[in-house]
Amino acid sequence: MPVKFERTLRSLEADRFRGTAVWLLLGTAVLAGWMWWMTSARIPLFESSGAARIEVETAAYSIESPVAGTLVEQSVELGSVVQAGDRMFQLDCRPQRDALSVEESLQRGTTQEIAVLDQQIVAEQQTLASLEQVSQSAVGEAEATASAAETMAALRRREADNLIKLSEQDLERKTDVDRAEARAREQELQVVAARSAVDRIAADYRTQTLRIAARVESLKRERQRLESSRQTTQARIRQLESEIETRQIRAAIAGRIGSLGDLRVGSYVDEGERVAVVVPEGGYRAIAEFPPQAAVGRIRPGQPARVRLHGFPWGQHGTVRATVDRVAGEPQRGHIRIELQVDAGVSTTIPLQHGLPGSVEVEVERVTPMQLVLRTVGKWIQPTAAASVRGISSAHP
């Protein structure tokens, strides 16, 4: 009987050892798995900003009034689609239009006067050309007459000379000699008269030519004066047209009217006052403002991010994926501007629009749980150690 009881005790001890070994092995496996997870797993860390919004990739264009004036026409309303160059507003330009009408009337009158002067100049030039032709013909005829008279005078002179030689031998020819000499003198006088006629005709035509040329020059000077006046009028017309065009406020780019100033027909618009904002169509991006301690050195281009929009609960609509595109190098108003490229390839139920507010979470790094624990312990120890140092310093001044 004692032998059986002893075996029973040894059997119980063996069972207890096997159970302990199993639990020890299980504990060791769990501990090893936990240690592996603590040192090998990667946990993403995020930096978040509640000051974020959706914008179009192409910046919205602010339309400002280039001049001051009274609004007389408004062609757009909030949400209207416009094309580049479309007229959106019209400022009062009646004084400029009245002045333009006067200048255009002056220009038409000056143009008509110039046309009349051009006709007169052409007529005088034609008269001058005809006069030159007539003058050449008349002078030519006079020259021909004078040449014929000279030839006849020379003939008469030779006849008279021959009779003189003959009369020296025959006295009865004395009368014939006198008659021949008279004819020769008469012919010579005709030559003188013909030459005088040539000079007189040439002088008369020169006088007429100079008179017509003087009238042409006078007409040209008057035309030049009128042309100068017309150019001055044209310059004033272009200036007035530019002023009228300036009072037509047009869209600089194509897009949709995102906002309008507090305007109505009859209100006065100051120079430089913003009257509308045109939001161009296109892709979207997210803009976020981060505190410098969260962004500088931690947020870099290429990091993944997600955008949660305030008007669309993320539990129902999800989030919008994005990637950090640009990071500002200097803070503005105490924040760092971050621009993120929205992933257009991922379908979402959220209708993206310019100006949607939301928040952004940027994945800045992935760390192991052990690193996260050490960082947490470090953040807890650091203020405690600093307080201890301050206490020791105060105790031992």
DAMOPE-V542328 format. One record per run of one state. SS is the DSSP state (a for helix, b for strand, c for the rest). FROM is the first residue (numbers start at 1). LEN is the number of residues. If there is no record, write none. Layout:
<<SS	FROM	LEN> <SS	FROM	LEN>>
This chain:
<<c	1	1> <a	2	39> <c	41	2> <b	43	14> <c	57	4> <b	61	4> <c	65	4> <b	69	6> <c	75	6> <b	81	2> <c	83	4> <b	87	5> <c	92	2> <a	94	74> <c	168	3> <a	171	76> <c	247	1> <b	248	3> <c	251	4> <b	255	6> <c	261	7> <b	268	2> <c	270	4> <b	274	6> <c	280	4> <b	284	8> <a	292	4> <c	296	8> <b	304	6> <c	310	4> <a	314	4> <c	318	2> <b	320	8> <c	328	4> <b	332	1> <c	333	2> <b	335	8> <c	343	14> <b	357	11> <c	368	1> <a	369	27> <c	396	2>>
